[in-house]
């Protein structure tokens, strides 16, 4: 999540869109595989729709699947997974190519999907979840996908959670085998919380990167935000009337793996705010304030990593120190997918104690 509501479309429209897709003719050859990994990127990012066999140009400064998932997509494909990336656009409309001087530009992609299946990545979690659910319906009808492993980076994890609830509410034939969230703000992110007045500059505990980012957040919100920043707060996510509570038992029966980054640390800092990856505290990435009634089974992992390649470039560290490009983090994602069918037989909250 970098920058940060789109009016909720409504279950009626989602269901109508799904049924429409279900009755349309299949223009693509159906895959023999019915299981897929679906990668969902985060806030204020553009991510192209890619399939296991079609992506964007790779090389000459361009990334095959954009700034978040090019490395992970390649890694999982090499592990034998069938991988799709969900389309996301930082404004209304279909995915458009970013400028070549942006972080992780892409070009020469396969035809992009309609706006109705494209997550609007500066807007509302529930609305994005509805569009993602419609995209999953498209994968079902066009590619024969019946079982999905959802992977969400940053706010992508929240769109995943919203989509899971939609799928269950409409009794969709699509089964979510597992959910893996990568630095997702289950109970908020640092800069949006500062902007909302929930925390002050002392929360940064002297970490210069944190102080710069929270002070510059208001300008980013003014330039691009369509409601997402306000949702990345404790006020929105938590408590009996919060977004987490509204999800009910949507995650029951689904193993959830929570990854978080800890690159930025400070002795004596508030443990609910530090360590963090430059965007999301480990406390929030691990959903530590989200009760078991809402996430019945979880496993956790942490690494001394930053939130995405934009931060690694800014800090001057290799891109593989970004949680989206790190080999150890990618191996954890792959493991969560491979073990999805037996995960619920294992003890809950493995690895969920901060070091």
PEJO-V621246 format. One line per field, one symbol per residue. ss: DSSP state (H for helix, E for strand, L for the rest). phi: phi as a letter, one per 30 degrees, with the letter a starting at -180 (. if undefined). burial: b if it has 9 or more other ideal C-beta (glycine too) atoms within 8 Angstrom, else e. A space follows every 50 residues. Layout:
ss: ???
phi: ???
burial: ???
This chain:
ss: LLLLLLLLLLHHHHHHHHHHHHLLLLLLLLLLLLEEEEEELLLLLLELLE LLLLLLLLELLELLLHHHHHHHHHHHHHLLLLEEELLEELLLLLLLLLLL LLLLLLLLLLLLLLHHHLEELLLLHHHHHHHHHHHHHHHHHHHLLLEEEE EEELHHHHHHHHHHHHHHHLLLLLEEEEEEEELLLLLLLHHHHHHLLLLL HHHHLLLHHHHHHHHLHHHHHHHHLLLHHHHLLHHHHLLLLLHHHHLLLL LLLLEEEEEEELLELLLLLLLLLLLELLLLEHHHHLLLLLLLLLLLLEEE EEELLELLHHHHHHHLLLHHHELLLLHHHHHHHHHHHHLHHHHLLLLLLE LLLLL
phi: .bcc.eeddjdddeddddddddcddddcddddcccbcccbdcdiccbddb cdcbbcebjhiccdbidcbdddeddddddidccbcddbbdadjddcdddd dddidbahcdedddedccdddccddddddddddddddddddcbidcbbcc bbchdedddedddeddeddchdddcddabbcchcdebjbdddddddidbc ddddhiddeddddddcdedddddbdbjdedddbdeddcidcddedddhce cdicdccccbcbecbadiddddbbdacjbcdeeddchdccdddccdbbbb abbdbcdadddddddicdddcdddbdeddddddddeddcedceddcedid iccdd
burial: bbbbbbebeebebbbebbeebbeeeeeeeebeeebbbbbbbbbbbbbbbb beeebbbeeeebbbbbbbbbbbbbbbbeeebbbbbbbbbbeeebbeebee eeebbbbebbebbeeebbbbbbbbbebbbbbbbbbbbbbbbbbbbbbbbb bbbbbbbbbbbbbbbbbbebebebebbbbbbbbbbbbbbbbbbbbbebee eebbbebebbbebbeebeebbeebbbbbbbbbbbbbbbeeebbbbebeeb beebbbbbbbbbbbbbeebeeebbbbbbbbbbbbbbbbebeeebbbbbbb bbbebbbbbbbbbebeeeeebbbbbbeebbebbbebbebbeebeebeebe ebeee
